Amino acid sequence: MAFALLVDPVPATRPAGTFGPTRRVDASAKEVSLLDLGVLRGDGCFETLAVVDRAAQEVDDHLDRLASSARLLELPDPNLDQWRAVVREAASLAPDTGEHTLKLVYTRGVEGADRPTGWAHLGPTPDHTRARRDGVSTVLLDRGYPRDIESDAPWLLVGAKTLSYATNMAALREARRRGADDAVFTSRDGWVLEGATSNVVIRRGGVYQTPPPESGLLHGTTQRAMFRVLADRGARTEYRDLRVSELMNADAAWLVSSLRYAAPIRAVDESPLAVDAEITSLVNESLAARRL
Ligand SMILES: Cc1ncc(COP(=O)(O)O)c(C=O)c1O
């Protein structure tokens, strides 16, 4: 089952309960203007949430990131009460059971119209069982900028989840060309950044570590949830810049994201990494059980 809800985004100041209804259309409907700047230039932002057994996961973290992406893009602040209602409506229309993907899209709208465009799309999530259990092989790919790019060149919009994902998709194709499943971006100056569509978490000396969000990457909702799961079990977690050599020599490492959850990294550039099956399944069971 797949459908989209067309949203008429209202200013952030409009009180809850005063938004117009969404319009439900078939997911393949040609409803967006060919002149929409989201279509023409990838000028907009999005969020991808998991909906499990009709419950959307990490809604607040996703909506906060939608708002922060919009701010970086200098789009009007989205009305988060309106988007929360859209998420609730879309999740309530999902099948009773199973994993579904909810994508929220917020664009600059049609050139000159001065009105953002919004929609939400829900469809089935591909089966990630194997990647979650057996892990993924990765290659290191140079992102082409230094780790501190965010403060030096804010116009590059690093840290915003923009619609311009052509680079991320090209990285995945390059990884597959090299015989791997996924890519890990590195900075020009030799630091680990993030996966093509995920965050990197490693464990070294019993401490779970991930690069800080201000180091040229997207702050992941799943990485935050994983750290909460681990901290609840008494594990130490920290944000720390990671050298490529620290990833290569990690005791275990994962690529984490909203739909695939924690996929163990079993190789980096053909150099094998140990898979910790026990922690991986514990983390993934906890991530799957979230109903928030
Ligand atoms: C570049 C990038 N980094 C990190 C993530 C992980 O974010 P989340 O855990 O919120 O899905 C994603 C998710 O799509 C991503 O595209």
The ligand as an ORCA input file, in Angstrom:
! r2SCAN-3c Opt
* xyz 0 1
  C      23.490     11.604      5.203
  C      22.733     10.963      6.305
  N      23.307     10.868      7.529
  C      22.659     10.293      8.552
  C      21.391      9.741      8.397
  C      20.723      9.041      9.551
  O      19.655      9.772     10.056
  P      18.410      9.071     10.745
  O      18.950      8.144     11.792
  O      17.654     10.188     11.352
  O      17.676      8.322      9.692
  C      20.760      9.831      7.155
  C      19.400      9.300      6.984
  O      18.829      9.297      5.935
  C      21.434     10.453      6.094
  O      20.879     10.539      4.885
*
